[in-house]
C-alpha cells in the first residue's frame, strides 16, 4: 500500500507546553493536526460514541498526528485543539442564532486567556498561589484527561 502524504497544520497550545515535562512531546507547545476527512465525519455521527460521551475525544484523537498521549492534554489545550479542528474542518466562520438574531463569529479571532507565567515551574503541572482575601496558600493543578477519567470513576 502506498503511503500518501497528508495535509497537516501546526496548532499552538495555549499552555505553551509549560505544564508538560520536557520528556513529553507536548512540552514543545505545539501539536500537528490533519484536516478532516470522511473518516472524521463518520466519527462525529457515530451513535455509540455519542451515547458514551466520547465522540469529541475520538474525533480529536483521529485528527492529532503528533505522537502524544491524548490523556496527558490539559483541558484548555484540548479546547484549543477542538476550535482548531472546527476551523480546519468547516472554516473560520461560525454562524448561530442568539436572541432571535443570526450571528457570525470568526473563530480565528478568539484569543486565549493570558497565562501568568510567574506561577509556572517549567515542566510541572502544579502551582502555588495565595488566596488574596484570606492569605491562605493553596496548591493547584490544571486538569488533564487522566484526571477527568479518575474524577468520573470516583463519581
N, C-alpha and C positions, 0 to 999 in steps of 0.2 A: 504494500500500500504506500502510495506517495505521500510524503509529509509536506503539506501545503502551509505556507506562511499565513498567519492570521493577523488581522489588523488590531492593534492594541493602542492604548493610551496610558500614560503615567498619571496617576492621581496622587496629589499631595494630601497627606493625612493631617488633620487639624492638630493632633498631638505633636506633630513634627518628629515623631518617633522617640520623644524624650522619656516616655514611661516604659519603654521596652529595653530589656538587657541588650548589650552590644552584640551578643551572640545570636539574637533574634533578627531575622531579616527585616522585621517591621521597624527596627531602630533607625533605618535609613530615612524614615518619614515619608516613604513613597511606596506605592504598590502599582503593579501593572495589571490592567484590566483589558479584556477583549470586548468587542462590540457584540450586541445581542444577535442571536440567530433564531431560527425556528425552534431549536432545542430549548432555548431560554423562554420562548413564548409558551412552549408546552409545559415548562415548569410552572409558569405563572397561572396556568389554568388547571393544574393537576389537583383534582378534588381531594385526594388523600393528603397531599401536603397542606392544602388549605385547612382541612379539618383538624390536622395535627398542629397547626400553627407554625409550621416550619417552612412555608413557601418562600419567604423572603431570604431566609438563611440559605436554602437550597439554590436560589437564584444567584445570590452573591458568591457562593462557593463555586458555581459554574462559571461565573464571569471573571473571577480573580485568576490571573495567570501566574503571578508570583508564587513561589514555593513558600507558603506560610502555614502556620496552624491557625485556621479561621477562628477558633475559640480563644486565641490569645488577644484578638482585637478588643479594644475598649469600645464602649457603646458609641461615644462621639465619633470615633474613626469609622465605625460601621455605618453610622448615619450619613457621613460624608460620602462613603462608597455607594450608599443607596442613591443619593442625589446624583452622583456621577453616573451611575448605571441608568438612571432615568434620562439624563441628558444624552448619553451615548446611544440609548435605545430609541428614544422618541423625540429628541430635540430639546432645545433650551427653553422653549415657551411652554408654560403650564397654564391651561385655561380652566377656570372653575367658576361656579356661581356662589356669590356671597351676598347675603341680604337682598336677594332678588336681582342682583346685577352681575353680569358676566365680567370676570376679572382675568387678566393675563399677567403672569409673573415670569420674568426672565430668570431662570434658575441659576444662571451663571453669575448673577449679581448678588446672590446670597453670600454673606461673609460669615466666616467662622468667628465665634467669640474669641477674643484675645486671651492668651494664656499668661498667667503671672509666672514667668519662668523662674522667678526667685524662689518659688515654692518647690521646684523640682530638684531631686537628686538624680542626676543623669542615670538612666537605666533602671530606676526603681519606681515602682508604682505605689508609692507611699508618701504622704505629705503631712507635715506638721503645721498646725495652724492654731492661733489663739483666738478664741471667740471674742469679738470686740466688746460686747456688753458685760460679760461675766469675767473675762480674762482667763477662762478655762482653756488649757491646752488640749487639743484633740489631734489624733492621727487619723487620716482617712485615705482611701484609695479610690481610683476610678474603676467602675465595674467592667469586667471582661465577660466574654461569652461563657467561659468556665464558671465565673461567679454566678451568672444568670442561671446556669444549669443547677448549681448547688442550692441556690435560693428556691428554685422551682421544686427541687426534690424535698426540701425541708417543708415547703408549704403543702 
